[in-house]
Amino acid sequence: MLPATLPKDVRRRAVQPPGLPDGDFAWTLDDALAVLETLAGTVIAVLQVEAYVVLFGHQDVVPTGRRAIYAWNPGELAAHFAQRSRQAAEEFIRAGSRDEIFAIVFSGQDDAEAGHGTAKLRAG
């Protein structure tokens, strides 16, 4: 799910090519960096980034095997984790190739507001 704080023009650049897990969105290297930039100053964290590539002659994307996962540290404030995870995600993406697209998993707003990484389960 995309954070509501992402501007429409950034949202429109997201792609969902065949081969991406259902519900995941991906961006080119430059667009992924723009996504992270628009989240500056928010408490939305990056939980995971996975790189994909389209193989020559195929339409589906395949994982490259490059993946980064970011975890909350005990007692860490939401704002600090958000900033730290976005910075680490930026470094991961910049180390990538222009041939890759990047699927980014964000923290939920409930998690961010709670100040920790435990997802809230809702009944019903």
matplotlib code that plots the C-alpha trace (Angstrom):
import matplotlib.pyplot as plt

x = [0.0, 1.3, 1.5, -1.2, 1.4, 2.9, 2.0, -0.1, 2.6, 4.9, 2.1, 1.5, 5.1, 4.7, 4.4, 3.0, 4.5, 3.8, 6.0, 5.7, 4.0, 0.3, -0.2, 3.5, 4.5, 7.9, 9.8, 12.8, 16.0, 15.3, 11.6, 12.4, 14.7, 12.0, 9.6, 12.0, 12.5, 8.8, 8.6, 11.3, 10.0, 7.3, 7.1, 6.7, 9.5, 10.8, 10.5, 11.9, 13.3, 13.6, 15.3, 13.8, 14.8, 13.2, 15.1, 15.8, 12.9, 10.5, 7.8, 7.7, 10.1, 12.3, 14.0, 17.7, 18.3, 19.2, 16.9, 17.2, 15.1, 15.0, 13.9, 12.9, 15.4, 13.9, 12.9, 13.5, 11.2, 9.1, 10.7, 14.2, 13.4, 11.7, 14.7, 17.2, 15.3, 14.8, 18.4, 19.5, 17.0, 18.4, 21.9, 20.7, 18.8, 21.8, 24.0, 21.6, 21.5, 19.5, 18.1, 16.5, 13.2, 12.6, 9.7, 9.4, 7.4, 6.4, 5.4, 1.7, 0.4, -0.8, 2.7, 4.3, 1.8, 2.4, 6.1, 7.1, 7.1, 4.5, 1.5, -1.9, -4.4, -8.0, -10.8, -13.8]
y = [0.0, 3.4, 6.1, 8.7, 11.5, 10.6, 13.3, 12.2, 12.7, 10.3, 7.8, 7.8, 6.8, 3.5, 0.4, -3.1, -5.2, -9.0, -10.9, -8.4, -9.8, -8.7, -5.3, -4.3, -1.2, -0.5, 2.5, 3.1, 4.2, 7.9, 7.6, 5.5, 8.2, 10.8, 8.7, 8.7, 12.4, 13.2, 11.3, 13.5, 14.8, 12.2, 9.2, 6.8, 4.2, 1.8, -1.8, -3.4, -2.7, -5.4, -5.0, -6.5, -6.6, -7.4, -10.2, -9.6, -10.9, -11.2, -9.0, -10.3, -9.0, -11.3, -10.6, -9.9, -11.3, -7.8, -7.1, -4.9, -5.2, -2.6, -3.3, -1.1, -1.0, -1.4, 1.9, 3.7, 6.6, 6.4, 9.6, 8.3, 4.9, 6.5, 8.8, 5.9, 3.4, 5.9, 6.9, 3.2, 2.6, 5.5, 4.1, 0.6, 2.1, 4.3, 1.2, -0.4, -0.4, 1.8, -1.5, -2.4, -1.4, -1.1, -2.4, -0.5, -1.7, 1.1, 1.1, 1.6, 4.8, 2.9, 1.6, 5.0, 6.7, 4.0, 4.7, 1.0, -1.7, -4.0, -4.1, -3.6, -6.3, -5.3, -7.8, -7.9]
z = [0.0, -0.9, 1.8, 1.4, 1.7, -1.7, -4.3, -7.2, -9.8, -7.8, -7.4, -11.2, -11.8, -9.9, -12.0, -11.4, -14.2, -14.3, -11.9, -9.0, -6.0, -5.8, -4.4, -4.7, -6.6, -8.1, -9.5, -11.6, -9.8, -10.2, -9.3, -6.2, -5.0, -5.7, -3.6, -0.6, -1.0, -0.8, 2.5, 4.2, 7.5, 7.8, 10.1, 7.2, 7.3, 4.7, 5.8, 2.7, -0.8, -3.4, -6.8, -9.9, -13.6, -16.9, -18.6, -22.3, -24.4, -21.5, -20.1, -16.5, -13.9, -11.9, -8.5, -8.8, -5.4, -4.0, -1.1, 2.0, 5.1, 7.8, 11.4, 14.3, 17.2, 20.7, 22.1, 18.8, 18.0, 14.9, 13.4, 13.9, 12.4, 9.5, 8.8, 9.3, 7.1, 4.3, 4.3, 4.2, 1.4, -0.5, -0.3, -1.4, -4.4, -5.4, -5.4, -7.9, -11.7, -14.0, -15.4, -12.1, -10.7, -7.0, -5.0, -1.7, 1.3, 3.7, 7.3, 7.9, 9.4, 12.5, 13.1, 12.6, 15.0, 17.6, 17.4, 17.0, 14.4, 15.7, 13.4, 14.9, 14.1, 13.8, 14.3, 11.9]

ax = plt.figure().add_subplot(projection="3d")
ax.plot(x, y, z, "-o")
ax.set_aspect("equal")
plt.show()
